[in-house]
């Protein structure tokens, strides 16, 4: 057993620089541990109040049998403010829209959702998740394109140094970012991509915003607008 553990540690050290994994982080293999420690040291994790003069953009990762995660951001120039975070499991979109969005005092801008929001669901009269959310008043929606997780991770790494986090309202989201890490395969002694666990959804939602917040940088990215809010809409 000791020899086996030693080989794993050697493998981790060998691949650390290649895969840009932070093995000095509190969570071994954390993608964002160092960047978040730096943010804390610089005073960028603390109280970040909601500014009523600015619209709030959201970024989602959609879960059906596991977590749905939503980050709430405001932007001032290059500065990004993470003012809130919401996470739930086993809830329908109607409950999520009301609990996560309507219950908050924010004036919303753009809702950034991943490409799988366009998937049509057999048990929902063939409607897509996008249509369901739009009918609940979640609009406008920007639909991101499918991307490699590494691309999303790199975008998040670039955004964290210009982001201020509300320590209280984003506490769970920050825990998710700190815990997001690579999966080590003892069988192949290689990394096989990000570990899918409870931290994945919050980290993916953060990366979704990081990759798409500056607008349609990719030609296939789609922003969907709706001329009139539906009967269930509660956002102006």
SULFEN-V513969 format. One record per residue. RES is the residue in one small letter. PSI is psi in whole degrees, -180 to 180 (none if undefined). BURIAL is # if it has 16 or more other ideal C-beta (glycine too) atoms within 10 Angstrom, else .. Layout:
BEGIN
res=RES psi=PSI burial=BURIAL
res=RES psi=PSI burial=BURIAL
END
This chain:
BEGIN
res=x psi=-42 burial=.
res=x psi=-42 burial=.
res=x psi=-39 burial=.
res=x psi=-44 burial=.
res=x psi=-39 burial=.
res=x psi=-40 burial=.
res=x psi=-35 burial=.
res=x psi=-44 burial=.
res=x psi=-40 burial=.
res=x psi=-41 burial=.
res=x psi=-40 burial=#
res=x psi=-45 burial=#
res=x psi=-39 burial=.
res=x psi=-38 burial=.
res=x psi=-2 burial=#
res=x psi=-50 burial=#
res=x psi=-36 burial=.
res=x psi=-40 burial=.
res=x psi=4 burial=.
res=x psi=43 burial=.
res=x psi=137 burial=#
res=x psi=101 burial=#
res=x psi=-2 burial=#
res=x psi=-2 burial=.
res=x psi=163 burial=#
res=x psi=-36 burial=.
res=x psi=113 burial=#
res=x psi=130 burial=.
res=x psi=8 burial=#
res=x psi=135 burial=#
res=x psi=-38 burial=#
res=x psi=8 burial=#
res=x psi=-50 burial=#
res=x psi=-43 burial=.
res=x psi=-37 burial=#
res=x psi=-34 burial=#
res=x psi=-38 burial=#
res=x psi=-41 burial=.
res=x psi=-41 burial=#
res=x psi=-44 burial=.
res=x psi=-31 burial=.
res=x psi=2 burial=.
res=x psi=20 burial=.
res=x psi=5 burial=#
res=x psi=110 burial=#
res=x psi=-134 burial=.
res=x psi=120 burial=.
res=x psi=92 burial=#
res=x psi=154 burial=.
res=x psi=131 burial=#
res=x psi=109 burial=.
res=x psi=-17 burial=.
res=x psi=-10 burial=.
res=x psi=142 burial=#
res=x psi=156 burial=.
res=x psi=123 burial=#
res=x psi=145 burial=#
res=x psi=157 burial=#
res=x psi=132 burial=#
res=x psi=152 burial=#
res=x psi=127 burial=#
res=x psi=128 burial=#
res=x psi=142 burial=#
res=x psi=-57 burial=.
res=x psi=-2 burial=.
res=x psi=-147 burial=.
res=x psi=144 burial=#
res=x psi=131 burial=#
res=x psi=141 burial=#
res=x psi=126 burial=#
res=x psi=149 burial=#
res=x psi=124 burial=#
res=x psi=150 burial=#
res=x psi=147 burial=#
res=x psi=137 burial=#
res=x psi=103 burial=.
res=x psi=-128 burial=.
res=x psi=-17 burial=.
res=x psi=135 burial=.
res=x psi=133 burial=#
res=x psi=116 burial=#
res=x psi=103 burial=#
res=x psi=-14 burial=#
res=x psi=163 burial=#
res=x psi=142 burial=#
res=x psi=141 burial=#
res=x psi=139 burial=#
res=x psi=166 burial=.
res=x psi=134 burial=.
res=x psi=8 burial=.
res=x psi=148 burial=.
res=x psi=165 burial=.
res=x psi=-30 burial=#
res=x psi=-44 burial=.
res=x psi=-39 burial=.
res=x psi=-45 burial=#
res=x psi=-38 burial=#
res=x psi=-44 burial=.
res=x psi=-42 burial=.
res=x psi=-33 burial=#
res=x psi=-54 burial=#
res=x psi=-32 burial=.
res=x psi=-9 burial=.
res=x psi=154 burial=#
res=x psi=14 burial=.
res=x psi=150 burial=#
res=x psi=119 burial=.
res=x psi=148 burial=#
res=x psi=-104 burial=#
res=x psi=141 burial=#
res=x psi=116 burial=#
res=x psi=119 burial=#
res=x psi=151 burial=#
res=x psi=167 burial=#
res=x psi=-26 burial=.
res=x psi=1 burial=.
res=x psi=-19 burial=#
res=x psi=-4 burial=.
res=x psi=134 burial=.
res=x psi=140 burial=.
res=x psi=130 burial=.
res=x psi=-38 burial=.
res=x psi=11 burial=.
res=x psi=43 burial=.
res=x psi=29 burial=.
res=x psi=7 burial=.
res=x psi=150 burial=.
res=x psi=163 burial=.
res=x psi=-35 burial=#
res=x psi=-48 burial=#
res=x psi=-41 burial=#
res=x psi=-46 burial=#
res=x psi=-40 burial=#
res=x psi=-41 burial=#
res=x psi=-20 burial=#
res=x psi=6 burial=#
res=x psi=8 burial=#
res=x psi=100 burial=#
res=x psi=155 burial=#
res=x psi=153 burial=.
res=x psi=129 burial=#
res=x psi=123 burial=#
res=x psi=116 burial=#
res=x psi=159 burial=#
res=x psi=160 burial=.
res=x psi=137 burial=.
res=x psi=158 burial=#
res=x psi=147 burial=.
res=x psi=-32 burial=.
res=x psi=-36 burial=.
res=x psi=-42 burial=.
res=x psi=-40 burial=#
res=x psi=-44 burial=#
res=x psi=-37 burial=#
res=x psi=-41 burial=#
res=x psi=-40 burial=#
res=x psi=-36 burial=#
res=x psi=-32 burial=.
res=x psi=-32 burial=#
res=x psi=-41 burial=#
res=x psi=-12 burial=.
res=x psi=16 burial=.
res=x psi=139 burial=#
res=x psi=134 burial=#
res=x psi=134 burial=#
res=x psi=116 burial=#
res=x psi=-35 burial=.
res=x psi=-53 burial=.
res=x psi=-23 burial=#
res=x psi=18 burial=#
res=x psi=-47 burial=.
res=x psi=-43 burial=.
res=x psi=-41 burial=#
res=x psi=-39 burial=#
res=x psi=-40 burial=.
res=x psi=-43 burial=#
res=x psi=-42 burial=#
res=x psi=-33 burial=#
res=x psi=-9 burial=#
res=x psi=125 burial=#
res=x psi=171 burial=#
res=x psi=153 burial=#
res=x psi=128 burial=.
res=x psi=128 burial=#
res=x psi=115 burial=.
res=x psi=-27 burial=.
res=x psi=-44 burial=.
res=x psi=-8 burial=.
res=x psi=41 burial=.
res=x psi=168 burial=.
res=x psi=142 burial=#
res=x psi=27 burial=.
res=x psi=-180 burial=.
res=x psi=144 burial=#
res=x psi=128 burial=.
res=x psi=110 burial=.
res=x psi=-161 burial=.
res=x psi=-24 burial=.
res=x psi=-17 burial=#
res=x psi=-42 burial=#
res=x psi=-44 burial=#
res=x psi=-40 burial=#
res=x psi=-40 burial=#
res=x psi=-39 burial=#
res=x psi=-42 burial=#
res=x psi=-45 burial=#
res=x psi=-32 burial=#
res=x psi=-44 burial=#
res=x psi=-44 burial=#
res=x psi=-38 burial=#
res=x psi=-23 burial=#
res=x psi=0 burial=#
res=x psi=-25 burial=#
res=x psi=6 burial=.
res=x psi=-172 burial=.
res=x psi=73 burial=.
res=x psi=-24 burial=.
res=x psi=136 burial=.
res=x psi=-24 burial=.
res=x psi=-7 burial=.
res=x psi=140 burial=#
res=x psi=133 burial=.
res=x psi=125 burial=.
res=x psi=124 burial=#
res=x psi=157 burial=.
res=x psi=129 burial=.
res=x psi=-43 burial=.
res=x psi=134 burial=.
res=x psi=145 burial=.
res=x psi=176 burial=.
res=x psi=-21 burial=.
res=x psi=5 burial=.
res=x psi=145 burial=#
res=x psi=10 burial=.
res=x psi=139 burial=.
res=x psi=none burial=.
END
